[in-house]
Amino acid sequence: MQWSCWELQNVSRGARVYSSFAMSGKKRGKPAWWKSSYFWITGVLLVIAVYGFAMGPSTIADTGQSNSRPLSPENPRDVAADIRLPLLYLGAALLMAFNGIVSHRQYVAQYHAEQEQEQEKS
């Protein structure tokens, strides 16, 4: 078996794609968005954000979270989480979705470039 280690490949559209420690004889699987963990993490973060918006931010707050404020001056132990907490989870979900889109597009481009190289060889 022959291994290629961070070999720079040229793609037909002029983009550069790095293949890392890939076996030269092994075929890549067909690209599918659901195979990327970025989209799974996005889904989990969205569920947490929606749950936080629906049930209140104190339901998704960690115990002992520093961004908390007292609900009432009479009972300082009664603490509610900051209202921005669901927004933080929503922002994290959007960032993970962006990472997933970029990663998936790069994988699709590399997959098509490898398919073209195989067709040129045969």
Rosetta silent file (secondary structure, phi, psi, omega in degrees, C-alpha in Angstrom):
SEQUENCE: MQWSCWELQNVSRGARVYSSFAMSGKKRGKPAWWKSSYFWITGVLLVIAVYGFAMGPSTIADTGQSNSRPLSPENPRDVAADIRLPLLYLGAALLMAFNGIVSHRQYVAQYHAEQEQEQEKS
SCORE:     score description
SCORE:     0.000 S_00000001
   1 L     0.000  144.712  179.822    0.000    0.000    0.000 S_00000001
   2 L  -116.370  130.564 -179.163    1.137    3.492   -0.760 S_00000001
   3 E  -107.041  140.436  172.509    0.244    6.405    1.507 S_00000001
   4 E  -109.028  132.669 -174.238    0.148   10.034    0.507 S_00000001
   5 L  -115.036  105.958  179.470    0.874   12.516    3.298 S_00000001
   6 L    50.295   55.696 -179.418   -0.601   16.027    2.844 S_00000001
   7 E   -88.403  131.249 -179.234   -0.281   15.915   -0.910 S_00000001
   8 E   -83.024  125.558 -179.586   -1.415   19.029   -2.764 S_00000001
   9 E  -116.323  146.947  176.751   -3.845   18.217   -5.553 S_00000001
  10 E   -96.978  133.854  178.490   -5.137   20.488   -8.285 S_00000001
  11 L  -101.752  150.419 -173.821   -8.857   20.577   -8.877 S_00000001
  12 L   -59.045  -27.697 -179.270  -10.258   21.363  -12.317 S_00000001
  13 L   -86.193    4.759  177.983  -11.874   24.595  -11.070 S_00000001
  14 L    92.528   -3.548  178.996   -8.568   25.942   -9.811 S_00000001
  15 L   -80.437  155.822  178.260   -9.210   25.246   -6.140 S_00000001
  16 E  -109.870  134.403 -177.466   -6.587   23.485   -4.052 S_00000001
  17 E  -129.176  135.224  177.621   -7.536   20.542   -1.895 S_00000001
  18 E   -99.213  133.622  171.791   -5.363   18.716    0.603 S_00000001
  19 E  -107.350  129.973 -173.852   -5.713   14.983    1.087 S_00000001
  20 L  -110.332  118.711  173.763   -4.441   13.843    4.457 S_00000001
  21 L    48.319   40.548 -179.062   -3.007   10.400    5.015 S_00000001
  22 E   -91.245  140.785  175.813   -5.360    8.839    2.499 S_00000001
  23 E   -75.015  135.429 -175.138   -4.656    5.421    1.051 S_00000001
  24 L   -69.559  -27.157 -177.983   -4.184    5.732   -2.682 S_00000001
  25 L   -90.232   -8.731 -175.499   -6.141    2.543   -3.459 S_00000001
  26 L   -87.763  130.871  177.823   -9.121    3.267   -1.226 S_00000001
  27 L   -84.755  143.826  177.226  -12.233    4.793   -2.806 S_00000001
  28 L   -80.909  151.612  175.242  -14.047    7.588   -1.029 S_00000001
  29 L   -74.405  156.243  178.678  -17.679    7.269   -0.111 S_00000001
  30 L   -65.696  136.470 -177.562  -20.275    9.284   -1.965 S_00000001
  31 L   -65.115  136.186  174.464  -20.791   12.681   -0.292 S_00000001
  32 L  -144.729  133.650 -175.208  -23.884   13.041    1.883 S_00000001
  33 H   -63.432  -32.262 -175.023  -24.587   15.980    4.175 S_00000001
  34 H   -74.346   -9.658  177.443  -25.916   13.790    6.989 S_00000001
  35 H   -80.761  -12.782 -178.746  -22.558   12.024    7.334 S_00000001
  36 L   -85.526  129.689 -179.881  -20.949   15.219    8.672 S_00000001
  37 H   -70.035  -19.094  176.962  -20.958   15.594   12.443 S_00000001
  38 H   -58.158  -41.812 -177.727  -21.196   19.386   12.027 S_00000001
  39 H   -72.781  -32.765  176.364  -24.848   19.048   11.004 S_00000001
  40 H   -66.737  -43.363  178.474  -25.631   16.657   13.876 S_00000001
  41 H   -65.595  -37.456  175.906  -24.125   19.096   16.382 S_00000001
  42 H   -58.058  -45.092  179.564  -26.079   21.913   14.703 S_00000001
  43 H   -61.317  -43.308  179.615  -29.294   19.975   15.261 S_00000001
  44 H   -64.349  -44.832  179.439  -28.544   19.379   18.940 S_00000001
  45 H   -64.131  -37.052  176.816  -27.688   23.045   19.512 S_00000001
  46 H   -65.220  -41.163  178.063  -30.880   24.129   17.735 S_00000001
  47 H   -61.836  -43.339  178.755  -32.984   21.825   19.909 S_00000001
  48 H   -63.706  -42.149 -179.831  -31.355   23.263   23.040 S_00000001
  49 H   -64.551  -45.118  179.910  -31.898   26.841   21.801 S_00000001
  50 H   -64.224  -41.030  177.533  -35.569   26.249   20.940 S_00000001
  51 H   -62.397  -39.622  178.539  -36.113   24.535   24.295 S_00000001
  52 H   -66.406  -38.703  177.073  -34.469   27.535   26.007 S_00000001
  53 H   -68.597  -38.803 -176.041  -36.707   29.996   24.157 S_00000001
  54 H   -75.966  -43.960 -172.783  -39.851   27.961   24.880 S_00000001
  55 H  -101.188   -6.394 -178.557  -39.253   26.984   28.511 S_00000001
  56 L   104.322  147.626 -175.787  -37.054   29.854   29.659 S_00000001
  57 H   -66.935  -20.842  179.949  -33.303   30.242   29.808 S_00000001
  58 H   -69.623  -17.829  179.842  -33.042   28.830   33.331 S_00000001
  59 H   -76.406  -22.077 -179.633  -33.941   25.382   31.965 S_00000001
  60 L  -109.490    2.682 -179.075  -30.775   25.196   29.866 S_00000001
  61 L   -76.211  145.238  174.450  -28.419   26.987   32.265 S_00000001
  62 L   -76.137  153.497  177.230  -25.609   25.062   33.908 S_00000001
  63 L   -69.387  133.912 -179.252  -25.612   24.880   37.680 S_00000001
  64 L    76.932   19.187 -179.006  -23.452   27.627   39.104 S_00000001
  65 L   -65.756  135.435 -173.327  -23.403   29.545   35.835 S_00000001
  66 L   -74.973  -23.824 -179.189  -21.829   32.974   36.366 S_00000001
  67 L   -87.997   54.919  179.554  -24.195   34.863   34.022 S_00000001
  68 E  -121.519  157.762 -178.602  -27.178   34.632   36.321 S_00000001
  69 E  -135.646  151.271  178.639  -29.198   37.290   38.084 S_00000001
  70 E   -68.558  142.181  177.265  -31.599   37.151   41.035 S_00000001
  71 L   -73.330  -42.191 -178.475  -35.274   36.895   40.176 S_00000001
  72 L  -138.949  145.348  178.959  -36.430   38.902   43.137 S_00000001
  73 L   -66.449  -23.013 -179.179  -34.652   41.054   45.693 S_00000001
  74 L   -72.093  -33.849 -177.063  -36.585   39.293   48.486 S_00000001
  75 L  -125.437   87.850 -176.660  -35.174   35.867   47.600 S_00000001
  76 L   -69.055  -15.910  178.059  -31.585   36.163   46.282 S_00000001
  77 L   -77.389  -18.314  177.898  -31.209   32.366   46.094 S_00000001
  78 L   -79.375  106.420 -170.840  -33.894   32.240   43.412 S_00000001
  79 E  -119.321  135.492  174.272  -31.747   32.634   40.294 S_00000001
  80 E  -115.120  145.538  179.515  -32.702   32.817   36.627 S_00000001
  81 E   -72.194  161.026  178.713  -30.244   32.498   33.793 S_00000001
  82 L   -63.915  140.095 -177.253  -29.434   35.375   31.516 S_00000001
  83 L   -65.055  -19.408 -179.368  -31.979   35.815   28.712 S_00000001
  84 L   -79.246   -6.204 -177.142  -29.144   35.804   26.155 S_00000001
  85 H   -60.965  -46.359  175.940  -28.314   32.144   26.820 S_00000001
  86 H   -62.675  -32.315  176.615  -30.666   30.709   24.138 S_00000001
  87 H   -65.790  -35.251  177.184  -29.254   33.269   21.716 S_00000001
  88 H   -63.809  -43.369  177.064  -25.775   31.974   22.493 S_00000001
  89 H   -66.248  -37.320  177.541  -26.863   28.425   21.626 S_00000001
  90 H   -65.308  -42.171  176.554  -28.555   29.686   18.465 S_00000001
  91 H   -62.719  -40.908  177.417  -25.378   31.513   17.434 S_00000001
  92 H   -64.301  -37.610  178.017  -23.322   28.391   18.072 S_00000001
  93 H   -65.302  -40.938  178.082  -25.758   26.377   15.928 S_00000001
  94 H   -64.875  -39.764  178.205  -25.423   28.885   13.076 S_00000001
  95 H   -64.718  -42.631  178.442  -21.638   28.749   13.324 S_00000001
  96 H   -66.601  -36.172  176.998  -21.653   24.938   13.247 S_00000001
  97 H   -64.916  -41.548  177.258  -24.019   24.988   10.252 S_00000001
  98 H   -61.806  -45.495  177.314  -21.642   27.348    8.422 S_00000001
  99 H   -59.748  -40.587  179.110  -18.707   25.044    9.234 S_00000001
 100 H   -65.213  -41.126  179.569  -20.699   22.073    7.977 S_00000001
 101 H   -64.529  -45.691  179.687  -21.597   23.784    4.701 S_00000001
 102 H   -63.307  -44.611 -179.353  -17.989   24.795    4.026 S_00000001
 103 H   -63.809  -42.670 -178.973  -16.708   21.337    4.952 S_00000001
 104 H   -66.648  -41.958  178.491  -19.312   19.557    2.817 S_00000001
 105 H   -62.634  -39.908  178.779  -18.636   21.757   -0.224 S_00000001
 106 H   -65.643  -41.582  179.427  -14.913   21.102    0.070 S_00000001
 107 H   -65.350  -40.766  178.998  -15.485   17.358    0.332 S_00000001
 108 H   -63.639  -42.228  178.513  -17.810   17.371   -2.697 S_00000001
 109 H   -62.645  -42.417  179.139  -15.218   19.302   -4.736 S_00000001
 110 H   -67.454  -38.330  178.783  -12.495   16.854   -3.740 S_00000001
 111 H   -62.144  -46.205  179.758  -14.763   13.894   -4.487 S_00000001
 112 H   -66.986  -36.071  177.791  -15.535   15.183   -7.997 S_00000001
 113 H   -64.438  -40.871  178.230  -11.854   15.942   -8.646 S_00000001
 114 H   -68.292  -35.425  176.665  -10.925   12.381   -7.695 S_00000001
 115 H   -64.173  -41.564  178.705  -13.714   11.027   -9.913 S_00000001
 116 H   -64.969  -39.405  178.597  -12.372   13.064  -12.841 S_00000001
 117 H   -65.226  -38.419  177.930   -8.843   11.790  -12.196 S_00000001
 118 H   -66.312  -38.038  178.774  -10.083    8.188  -12.192 S_00000001
 119 H   -68.593  -34.552  178.802  -11.917    8.750  -15.485 S_00000001
 120 H   -70.362  -31.896  179.954   -8.783   10.249  -17.058 S_00000001
 121 H   -70.683  -34.525 -176.115   -6.696    7.244  -15.957 S_00000001
 122 L   -96.052    0.000    0.000   -9.075    4.743  -17.547 S_00000001
